Every structure is written in structure tokens, then in C-alpha cells.
């Protein structure tokens, strides 16, 4: 969990505790109701909590400026408890509380049940950061969106940073095979790395719950002795499993630069790996005041003022941007009607949101070309490092088809 953030989320969950209604409620004519069917408890709360806080900031700021179409924005919520079954119940709950739009979890598997409920109500749902393209038309239906790039593109972006920006040519990959997200970023990295002509000395795997990866460390050392030490180790994992893997590699004297996905954003976790340096991760922006975009630095200053502590990840940017999306599309449509708002969302073309430019089409409800930020940890402290946009995005077949055997076997 995220320390300071956990306490804030507990308070937020208490203040926004949902009430189960027996009949469908209706929004007041003078308000816009946005429902949050997200995880306030369980491991998913560390990824859902920061966007929620960013969204609450946007709601406060937009209400001070007149809301949406002159109507004040009101948030309602329900806790999915990081449980797929509870996800459907949470979606039904916020719909019963009168939600006109729904925000769902930052993961396709966890967010899909709520998004499916929204789609059945012809209600627009948006995940602030699910990186699976199925969180859209293909996996849920026409009313579902996500505010992220796809996982394979995220991995490809890190490959671009490592190969082009840093000049590394030899890599090793360690895959946490317990999640589709981790598989996606590894697949995208490998496809792009091979496209560049980079060498992969080996690929190994483990599971999130493994207490020890001693055998993987041993195999790594054997490969490094046989094929030469790699210049970069791409770790496709999240949460405690990712931190444990880095700690065990570093403890074994392996100091090769490491990289990870946006699940390793921030430096709050680096204290678990004392003196950690040369670690890189995808992110939505830098939280340390050194982002090249002044509006991002200003946002995190306001965040710290509102919540009494600095942000621990860049995920609040996406929560804020989700409310921006709803406001922009509704005001262009001149209506809160789902189909009218949907028509405007499908026209987004490099829309300048806080998290960055965003493009949607009627067939693609995820931004396939979004350029992520690369952040780094040096001596235990985080900072901005560069950009992670792929020069040659991997083929779209990576998104929906099972290409794994062909990719790893070639």
C-alpha cells in the first residue's frame, strides 16, 4: 500500500460511502453525477486511489468555474474491494445512485465488470489507466473507454528509450506471468527490441506471489557468463513482486540497469531496495517538479496543497483528465445524453488533456500513439528521465491475437 495515500483513501471512502438504493435514482436537473466504481480496498486501491484523488481535484476546480453545462458535478462511489464479482455490484450501485457517467478500475480484468454494467445502461465508462485495448469497443462495447496507451505500446516505448536514447544493445527480460498487463508490456518490449535488432540474452519468468526467485537469479548469472552481461534488465511486474525481484537481484550483486512499466511509477517503494539506482519506469508525468510541461508541475503543486502531502505516483493526472474528458465532450455536445457525448468523444484528435494529447475513434477507445514519460530512480530518489514513445509501434495484432509462441520462439 501507499502509506500516506492509504490513510487519505480510507477517509475518502468513509466520506463517500455508497448507499444501496432499491430503485434507480435520478440526477437533479442542476447537477452532473459521476459514479466511481473502483477499489477503495485490496491491492487494486494503490492504483485506483491516486486517479480518484485527481478526479476529486478536477471536480472541485470545475465546480468553482461553473461545473459542466452550468451544472455542479457530484461524485458517488462504491467499493469493488479488488474483487471481480464485487465489480459488477459496484457498477450497479453507482448506477442506482444516479450516475450519468462511470469511472472504473485501472485494470481491464478488475474494471470490466463495472464497465459492462455501464455499457448495459448505455452509460459512458472510462478507466483512468487500464492499458488493455479491450477496455473499449472490442472488449466491453461502444460506451467504454480507457485513458492510457496499450500495454504493448508501453513496453515498446521503453524499448525505444533503452535502445535509441540510452544506446543499450543487449537486454534480459524477467516476466511476472501472473497478469495480462505484465505479459503485454513484455511482449511489446520484445517485439520492438527485435525490430531494432537488439539482442536478448534470455527470458525468464516468475509469479507475483513467489517469495524467492533464487533460481531465476542463478539462471541469469549463467546466461550472463555464457553470453555476456546485458546492459538492461526489463522487469514486467507490479506491486510487491516487482520490488522483491529487484531487491533479490541487487542483493545478488547484479547492478545492471532495470526498467519497468507504469506499475512501478514513483519512488515511494525504493526504500525497500536501499540505495537503488539505475531504475527506469514508464509514467504519465514526473511528480518531482521537473516535468517539461509546466502545467503538470503546477498540478502536482496544487495536489500537495489540497491533500497535505506530495503525490506518490503520476496517476492523479489521469483522474483529473478523465473529468476533463467528460466536461469537454459534454459541452461540445451541448448535452449530457450518452450518445451525444459519445459522438464527441469519438472525434477526439490529439485533444490536449492534462495527461497529454489524446485521440479516440469510433473503433479505438484507447490512445495507441500516446507518448509516456520515462522516470528514473537514482540513489533512492526519483526524477524525470525522458520520453517513452515507440518510433515504430508494434503491429496491432499484438493487441488482440495470441502471438506469444511466434514472438518468443523466433
Secondary structure, DSSP 8 states (H G I E B T S, - for coil): --THHHHHHHHHHHHT-----SS-----TTEEEEEEEE-SSSTTHHHHHHHHHHHHHHHHHHHHTT-BTTBEEEEEEEE-TT-HHHHHHHHHHHHHTT-SEEEE-SSHHHHHHHHHHHHHTT-EEEESS---TTTTTTTT-TTEEESS--HHHHHHHHHHIIIIIS---EEEEEEETT-HHHHHHHHHHHHHHHHHT-EEEEEEEE-TT-S--HHHHHHHHHHHHHH---SEEEEE--HHHHHHHHHHHHHTT----EEE-GGG-SSTTGGGSTT--SEEEEESS-SSS--S-HHHHHHHHHHHHHHSS--SSTTHHHHHHHHHHHHHHHHHHTS--HHHHHHHHTT-SSEEETTEEE---SS--S-TT---EEEEEETTEEEEEEE---SS---THHHHS--HHHHHH-
